């Protein structure tokens, strides 16, 4: 509901109607308005008939693993340009394989190196997708 | 048309494109076989591979991935009883029962051969329908497009597997997300909060990879990943004469029904496989066998969902309107490669259109020739633990999100949409209407604004033009029909109260 309200307010500020027809905020205002009405409907429905909507289990049931993955992904996004794709992915894969607890430490290191180098070769060299080299630029 | 078909084959049979089709089918099956990964997620994950290719080559490979993933999903349904996606749910019912009875071979065989027959039928249907429909679509103005998209969105929401209200909210959120960026008409910045990365809007790839790839990983890892039991003994892949007798009409009916439902906005593989199963059960002389290993319960839905795949290409390629998530992904893939799907596609990019159509046929042949002998290998892949797979899925998501625009910002967006996708599944919101709303939002807004400019701001233009009035009327009827059961329930409750 709050999001819908915010959409309406921002759209209203953008002008709903211009001289030549509907303005930049016209569609957003309509979308936000309907979204608000629907959210209100669902809110009231849940308020008066609370048993009707069931949640598929508690949120973050397996908190530790999901939060760990999320943190590692944020780390990847933050350091991608600085560390470069190969090193950044290697560290993330190392962490992900380690938390999955399915391989021995030397297999984890070996697999992570292979995948990060192999994927760089495939995407950057063969498929011409620009992936940052970061600190490894010096090796070029 | 013959010239165009020859052109299509000349493009598709080029060694490079042929090998792409082959690799697409192979990789698509490989990933589609893995439990929990349907065609949508598979295409989203493998999309970056096609970025460096020409439009025709890219779409040929993506179509191959789509076919492969669709077929891979059936293998998982039959051997593991885990549907890769909604369209394969029905295959589990009888397919897995057949596998338990030692008839996994004929079940997989009829699924592949039925899909091949249905695929061939739908390619023919696409070739026949595409040109006249494109010519008709050229006569469509903004009000007609607006009406058609509204009807399509309504159908998608109406057919939602869970709550209709939640599907509507999901679709509206998608429409809202499509508005982020600089407005094409007034050049005003909308919902960008001054972030330069948002001036061009949100990119499709991080959105889809987050919602489908990462969101699914979060959800799967949350549950207990127990060892799944895979049926490993697969023999006698070719169905015998009795199997064919039992299933041939199911294949024929499934092919026709699937194609017709695939053409409908909101239709597609899921709806057609469920409809086909219902029809086969009703027409069968032995309905008691359904759910206990009836071969026609595998043949019909498998043919229907494959035929629907071809059918779904009709509105995408002729009207420029994707009718389901996979088509939305292919739509955005074409857009990324600078090809605008729609009525002018056949004229402007005959190589893309006819190359795709013929590749669908060749892809179907490769599917049958390749997949049946490789089933023992797919069975082995099914045994890879998810703990090893999920880092690889995440890696594809990370590369995909970055590769389109080369921005770390898109990786953040993908992570954000991954969390949103996870929460949506938790709260029983379907992500598919969001993606469709996102894709169709731009066209919807453009046609609405252009129509209102044409009519000096009068909304009556949508009802004065007969085609748009019909589309909108049908949409309203659908929404009203959805409230009838609710009203009936209320009335019954009131009656009960009055009696007591």
Interface residues (C-beta under 8 A of the other chain):
Chain A: X7 X10 X11 X14 X15 X17 X18 X20 X21 X22 X23 X24 X25 X26 X27 X28 X31 X32 X34 X35 X38 X39 X41 X42 X53 X54 X55 X56 X57 X59 X60 X61 X62 X65 X66 X69 X70 X73 X74 X76 X77 X78 X80 X81 X89 X92 X93 X96 X97 X100 X101 X102 X103 X115 X119 X123 X127 X128 X129 X130 X131
Chain B: X48 X49 X51 X52 X163 X165 X166 X168 X169 X172 X173 X175 X176 X179 X183 X185 X186 X188 X190 X191 X214 X217 X218 X221 X222 X223 X385 X387 X388 X390 X391 X392 X394 X395 X398 X399 X402 X403 X406 X408 X411 X412 X415 X418 X419 X422 X423 X425 X426 X427 X428 X444 X445 X448 X449 X452 X453 X457
